[in-house]
Amino acid sequence: MPTRKTTTKTSKKSAARKKGPAKPAAAAFRSGAVPPYGVAIREAVARGNPREMKTLATAARQYLKNVQSALGALDKSLTTKR
């Protein structure tokens, strides 16, 4: 029965992965786009980071403002095409 070849050499990538455990996700502040929906908001509250919660609240309010505007345009378009 054939077996897989194994090597004894370790690459830099595999050596880097074997280092100590990574920081827990709860301790890290996520940056970048986070969708402002219920799960993201509840997770931010659970982590308890005030800066993250304020940033997410601002992003969620802006998102809701954009959605409200788009819905208004959609309603206007629907009423004019009837």
N, C-alpha and C positions, 0 to 999 in steps of 0.2 A: 504494500500500500504506500503510495507516495506521501511524503511529508513536506511541509513548508520548510524552506531554508531559513535558518535563523542566523543573525549576525551578532557579533559581540561588540561591534563599534556603536557608539552612541553619537548621534548628531547633536548639534547645538540646540536644535528645536526640542528634541526629546529630553535633553539635559535641563532645559529651561522649564519644561513641564513638571519635572520631578522635584522642583524646589518646594518650599513650604506651602502650606495652604493659602489660597487667595483670600483677600479681605472679604468678609461677608457682604452681601449685596445691600443689606440694611444700613451699613456704615458708609456706603458710597453715595455721593450726591450725583444723580444722573443729570446729564446735560443733553441738550439737543431736543428734538421734537418729541413730545409726549402727548399722545392724544388725550384731550381733556374730557374723558368720559368717566363714569362712576367708578370703575375699577381703579384707574390711575389716581383718582381723587382719594378713594378710601385707602389705597396703599400709602399715599403721601401722608395722610392723617395718621395711619398706623406707625409710620416711621418717626413721626413727631418732629421733623425738621422744619422750623418756622420759615426759614428762607425758601425752602423747596415748596412749601404750601402756598406762600405768597406768590411765588413765580407761577405755580400751576393755576392759582386762582385768577391771576391776571390773564394768563393764556386762555383759560376757559371762558372768561368774560369776553375777550376779544373774539374768540371762536363763535360764541353765542351771538354776538353782535353781527358778525359776518353772516351767520345762518339766518338771523332775523331779516337782514337786508335782502338776502337772496330769496327768502320766502316772500317778502313783500314784492319783489320784482316778478316773481313767478305768479303771484295772485293778480298783480296788475296786468300781466301778459294774458292770463286766462280770461279776465273780465273784458279786455279789449278785443279778443278774438271771437267772442260769442256772437 
